[in-house]
Amino acid sequence: MTVSENKILVTGGTGLVGTHLLFELCSGGRKVRAIRRQGSQVELVRKLFTWYDPEKGEELFSGIEWVDADLNDIISLKEALSGVDYVYHCAAMVSFLPEDRQMMLKVNVEGTANLVNMAMATGIRKFCHCSSVAAIGKPDRGNRIDESLVWKTSAANSWYAISKYGSEREVWRASEEGLNVVIVNPSVVIGPGDPGRSSAQLYQSVKNGLKFYTGGVTGFVDVRDVAAAMVRLMESHLSGERFILSAENLPYKTLFEYFAKYSESRPPRYKAGRFLSEMAWRMEKVRSFITGQKPLITRETARNANTKRYFSHEKIRKAIGFEFRPIEDSAENTSRFFRKYPVYLSPDFRMNTN
Ligand SMILES: NC(=O)c1ccc[n+]([C@@H]2O[C@H](COP(=O)([O-])OP(=O)(O)OC[C@H]3O[C@@H](n4cnc5c(N)ncnc54)[C@H](OP(=O)(O)O)[C@@H]3O)[C@@H](O)[C@H]2O)c1
């Protein structure tokens, strides 16, 4: 049976990573089913397809079989997996808001457990899980991180990290029970997507005149590379392993400068040290309490933004010879999309596009 004859299920296909994965799969002629929920931004998926491929994007998009399913609804997962050979799991809740903790654990940990259990029950041939570098944990000494690091419980772990660690653990458990799995751990993913919830928020902040930058350093990866690496790993003989996907380790300041360059905005000029960041999240908490609006930064995001972490991508380079795009390209790609479709930067774009 050739790759294109197998049925593939993608979860999280309406998110930043999932949309680009759908495009990668459909462009390669594969048969794809994707899950959606009420309120999912399917129109944004269509827009990105036609933007990446003005000639064939619409046709590729119409080849996707959409099914309604939720990670926390086992019956819907069973239906979604019917007749499927391969699963890419990109759905997750990404939040740093304290009030989202319980729901995030339910979606990311329990939801992943539901999916892998059902995948084993229905005889899935291979399962590719989109984890995160957050699930790898923090080193005791130094700040270099590779796949061999062992997670340690610590008060410094964000709830998002805890939920992604719990989610990845469910996939390892299924692997022990016989599921053929491969796991990717992307660093901060850069690309065009819903700025209301993905890392496209960073682009929007610069475009909106962000004044401050922090001293943190982290890994960044282009969303198109995440999609391509997932497909190459799924279609390889590799199994029972995880791979960090991270192109470059950069100061946040450099990423902001790239975004500013391609969106013709001014990059942030003032450095916010730890003291200022600690003040800022507390003030945001008060503002959010008074106004009822979501805080722009939280304790977890403020602390992350001041931390220096360096991720190694040697394992995937050696395993499949994968080469990453420079992050300046990712910033340019993101900026080009939003310059063409500025409506997606408006807070009420959902109303404008549906
Ligand atoms: N973005 C990053 O920088 C980054 C970095 C490292 C790892 N990751 C990981 O990459 C994956 C994708 O992230 P992303 O940035 O693409 O996130 P995203 O843009 O926020 O998309 C999340 C996706 O998950 C779906 N989803 C959420 N809850 C669900 C549920 N209960 N049932 C079914 N689907 C549900 C959403 O569907 P709706 O459209 O219906 O809401 C959406 O398709 C996640 O596992 C994330 O942890 C992301």
The ligand as an SDF file (V2000), in Angstrom:
LIG
                    3D

 48 52  0  0  0  0  0  0  0  0999 V2000
    2.7940   27.0930   19.2370 N   0  0  0  0  0  0  0  0  0  0  0  0
    3.9260   26.8050   19.8300 C   0  0  0  0  0  0  0  0  0  0  0  0
    4.8130   27.6540   19.9950 O   0  0  0  0  0  0  0  0  0  0  0  0
    4.1930   25.3920   20.3170 C   0  0  0  0  0  0  0  0  0  0  0  0
    5.4830   25.0780   20.7960 C   0  0  0  0  0  0  0  0  0  0  0  0
    5.7420   23.7760   21.2050 C   0  0  0  0  0  0  0  0  0  0  0  0
    4.7530   22.8130   21.1680 C   0  0  0  0  0  0  0  0  0  0  0  0
    3.5120   23.1640   20.7180 N   0  0  0  0  0  0  0  0  0  0  0  0
    2.4960   22.1060   20.7170 C   0  0  0  0  0  0  0  0  0  0  0  0
    2.0350   21.9730   19.3820 O   0  0  0  0  0  0  0  0  0  0  0  0
    0.6780   21.5520   19.3850 C   0  0  0  0  0  0  0  0  0  0  0  0
   -0.1260   22.5110   18.5300 C   0  0  0  0  0  0  0  0  0  0  0  0
    0.0150   23.8350   19.0640 O   0  0  0  0  0  0  0  0  0  0  0  0
   -0.5730   25.0950   18.2980 P   0  0  0  0  0  0  0  0  0  0  0  0
    0.3500   26.2170   18.5270 O   0  0  0  0  0  0  0  0  0  0  0  0
   -0.9140   24.6880   16.9140 O   0  0  0  0  0  0  0  0  0  0  0  0
   -1.8850   25.3390   19.1510 O   0  0  0  0  0  0  0  0  0  0  0  0
   -3.2010   26.1520   18.7460 P   0  0  0  0  0  0  0  0  0  0  0  0
   -2.9570   27.0110   17.5680 O   0  0  0  0  0  0  0  0  0  0  0  0
   -3.6750   26.7650   20.0200 O   0  0  0  0  0  0  0  0  0  0  0  0
   -4.2200   24.9900   18.3190 O   0  0  0  0  0  0  0  0  0  0  0  0
   -4.7130   24.0730   19.2470 C   0  0  0  0  0  0  0  0  0  0  0  0
   -5.5340   23.0460   18.5160 C   0  0  0  0  0  0  0  0  0  0  0  0
   -6.0070   22.0790   19.4760 O   0  0  0  0  0  0  0  0  0  0  0  0
   -7.4060   21.9220   19.2880 C   0  0  0  0  0  0  0  0  0  0  0  0
   -8.0460   21.5500   20.5500 N   0  0  0  0  0  0  0  0  0  0  0  0
   -7.9710   22.1730   21.7470 C   0  0  0  0  0  0  0  0  0  0  0  0
   -8.7200   21.5300   22.6460 N   0  0  0  0  0  0  0  0  0  0  0  0
   -9.2870   20.4710   22.0190 C   0  0  0  0  0  0  0  0  0  0  0  0
  -10.1550   19.4320   22.4190 C   0  0  0  0  0  0  0  0  0  0  0  0
  -10.6440   19.3420   23.6600 N   0  0  0  0  0  0  0  0  0  0  0  0
  -10.5350   18.5080   21.5040 N   0  0  0  0  0  0  0  0  0  0  0  0
  -10.0780   18.5890   20.2230 C   0  0  0  0  0  0  0  0  0  0  0  0
   -9.2550   19.5570   19.7810 N   0  0  0  0  0  0  0  0  0  0  0  0
   -8.8510   20.4840   20.6710 C   0  0  0  0  0  0  0  0  0  0  0  0
   -7.8650   23.2730   18.8050 C   0  0  0  0  0  0  0  0  0  0  0  0
   -9.1390   23.1310   18.2010 O   0  0  0  0  0  0  0  0  0  0  0  0
  -10.1820   24.3730   18.0640 P   0  0  0  0  0  0  0  0  0  0  0  0
   -9.7630   25.0940   16.8360 O   0  0  0  0  0  0  0  0  0  0  0  0
  -11.4810   23.7070   17.9570 O   0  0  0  0  0  0  0  0  0  0  0  0
  -10.0250   25.1970   19.3220 O   0  0  0  0  0  0  0  0  0  0  0  0
   -6.7760   23.6180   17.8230 C   0  0  0  0  0  0  0  0  0  0  0  0
   -6.9760   22.9350   16.6020 O   0  0  0  0  0  0  0  0  0  0  0  0
    0.2430   21.5210   20.8380 C   0  0  0  0  0  0  0  0  0  0  0  0
    0.3660   20.2180   21.3160 O   0  0  0  0  0  0  0  0  0  0  0  0
    1.2540   22.4170   21.5240 C   0  0  0  0  0  0  0  0  0  0  0  0
    1.4160   22.0670   22.8800 O   0  0  0  0  0  0  0  0  0  0  0  0
    3.2060   24.4190   20.2810 C   0  0  0  0  0  0  0  0  0  0  0  0
  1  2  1  0
  2  3  2  0
  2  4  1  0
  4  5  1  0
  4 48  2  0
  5  6  2  0
  6  7  1  0
  7  8  2  0
  8  9  1  0
  8 48  1  0
  9 10  1  0
  9 46  1  0
 10 11  1  0
 11 12  1  0
 11 44  1  0
 12 13  1  0
 13 14  1  0
 14 15  2  0
 14 16  1  0
 14 17  1  0
 17 18  1  0
 18 19  2  0
 18 20  1  0
 18 21  1  0
 21 22  1  0
 22 23  1  0
 23 24  1  0
 23 42  1  0
 24 25  1  0
 25 26  1  0
 25 36  1  0
 26 27  1  0
 26 35  1  0
 27 28  2  0
 28 29  1  0
 29 30  1  0
 29 35  2  0
 30 31  1  0
 30 32  2  0
 32 33  1  0
 33 34  2  0
 34 35  1  0
 36 37  1  0
 36 42  1  0
 37 38  1  0
 38 39  2  0
 38 40  1  0
 38 41  1  0
 42 43  1  0
 44 45  1  0
 44 46  1  0
 46 47  1  0
M  CHG  2   8   1  16  -1
M  END
$$$$
